[in-house]
Amino acid sequence: MSTGRDLFSLPAGPAELCFDKNEFMKKTFSVDEFLHENRNAGSLEIIRDDLGVYLKVLRSAMIELINQDYADFVDLSANLIGLDQQIGGIGGPLEKLREEIVAVRDALEGTMGDISDCLEQKKALRGYKKGLQSLGKVQGALVKLESLLRPAAAEEINPTLLERAALESIQLQFNIKFCSEFLNQDQLNKSEELKASLLAQIKGYFLRTLKKNDLDGLERCLRIYCTLDECETAEEVFKTEIVSPYMGRVVSESGLQNSPQGLTGIYNQILDFISLNMKNLLALTKKNGKVKGYNFIVHSFWTEVERRMETNMSSIFAPGNPESFYQKYKCTLEFLERIELIIEDPSEIAAFKSHQQYKSFQVRWNLPVYFQIRFQEIGSNLEKTCGRELDAPKFTSQQISPAQFNLLQFSVALTCISSCWQDGIYLPQLFHRFLKLTLQLLSRITTWIDSAITSPPQDPSLKLKLLATLFSDITNLSRKIPQIVNLIHSKSPPSLTLTQSSLDELFFDNRSSLTTKLNRLQTLVVQELVQAAIPHLKQVSDIPRLYRKTGREVPSRCCQYMEQMVAPVGTFRERYAELIGAERLKEFLAGVYASLTLK
């Protein structure tokens, strides 16, 4: 298939032209650029003459092209003669057809509008008819419901009549929806009064069945409430009439102060309410019970208990005394767990925990403030110890031991770390905070080690002892870290998927830092021992003088300077071999002797 470029290809010109004919086909053709590119081909006169020659070629090619298609041009002009008259001839019928189509469309639209109006009228009539039918049913239901409720008000409540009245009330409310525009205000008021009277009688029957422990009657009453879609009303009645008076007597500041068991005693009395007053309710409304749609534990019991505790026993939430706060909070957690055991069903437990008042109750326990108090207690203890200078007399007289911490700072640091996780302080809800505090305590003792290394003791003779003691205590602390990790892992909440390996990674930097400190201490000890031995090395230069031309016997034992040179090393080994450890002591001595050999 020919391309556009083939259809408009230029005819060939004479070979002696000073330019390329294809340049005229470029989309970016420019006269100035054309003249600039062909300036070296010849003078402007030559370019002009060549352009004139090629113009004649183009004209000849155009005439030839016209001659080739001349017959088609003539036929086209002949075929167009009279075409306008033919077009005008069919215009009239088409215009008439358009007018007929418009008329039909208008007629259809009018007919459809009439049909739509008729359908709307029919729909309105049908609704009006249904409304009138419902109005008749409403009037009959009002009379019937009034007759059902009247005898029940005068004598003992009959559950069968209540069931019939409940069904009639449902029909009444259903029909009122379709004829409310036809009802007068008196009829609406009477409907509301009858419903209120029905709920009042059901309430009386509900309370009577609760009081008499009538399980069958209670089941019928709960079903009546469920039929009326008034489950929340039943829960509210139980809360206001049964739960609230009991909790008003039990949950109070005076009751808390007078309780021999404190808050635990209050919680026991609260839970006793369930076994005393809710046994039948729970048996009927639990997951496998006969009646569905109720949650008396959450909506009746818990909401009232939580409200009373927030208003009548707000002192239990005060974190000022951390020991008391801890005991009360732990006691509260056990109380909530016992409620969950009573609920049993996982979905209902989830609903209990997601309830707004449950969340509000948890927020009232100001755990961040409690942690801040513990943080101040624990952190300030270590900070105070780290800010204290070493007691030189005590440090000089005490017997250092490799099996325990010899410096107070290390023992206090370990005590502080252990206290973060001990019972009476640690709360699982604050796991992440106590973990962070543990890392901070290790970081603080590491910082103190740096200051202890760089700050020499007042008595220079104690420097080696201090370095060896630091080495021993750091080694012991490093050995304690795996135990700390195991302790933390055992204390982690079950809901937190924390592995032993992830905890090890958290403490990797601390272990690495302590290892660095041990290597630094080893270097300092080696330097101290080398410095103590260097003065005796000067006697090496006297050996040639002593034996040159003196006739002395060949020595059979080492020179005295050798004994003096290794004496500090021997003393260090005797005093601190057990403290440092045999393997590490070999590294110490190897470093000393290697340095002395190079001297």
Secondary structure, DSSP 8 states (H G I E B T S, - for coil): ---HHHHT------TT-SS-GGGGG-TT--HHHHHHHTTTTS-HHHHHHHHHHHHHHHHHHHHHHHHHTHHHHHHHHHHTTTHHHHHHHHHHHHHHHHHHHHHHHHHHHHHHHHHHHHHHHHHHHHHHHHHHHHHHHHHHHHHHHHHHHHHHHHSS--HHHHHHHHHHHHHHHHHHHHHGGG--HHHHHHHHHHHHHHHHHHHHHHHHHHHHT-HHHHHHHHHHHHHTT-HHHHHHHHIIIIIHHHHHHHSSHHHHHH-TTTHHHHHHHHHHHHHHHSHHHHHHHSTTSS--S--HIIIIIIHHHHHHHHHH-GGGG--SSHHHHHHHHHHHHHHHHHHHHHH--HHHHHHHHHSHHHHHHHHHS-HHHHHHHHHHHHHHHHHHHHTS---HHHHHHS---TTS--SHHHHHHHHHHHHHTSTTT--GGGHHHHHHHHHHHHHHHHHHHHHHHHS--SSGGGHHHHHHHHHHHHHHHHHHHHHHHHHHHHHS-TTS---HHHHHHHTHHHHHHHHHHHHHHHHHHHHHHHHHHHHHHGGGGGHHHHHTTS-----SS--HHHHHHHHHHHHHHHHHHHHH-HHHHHHHHHHHHHHHHH-
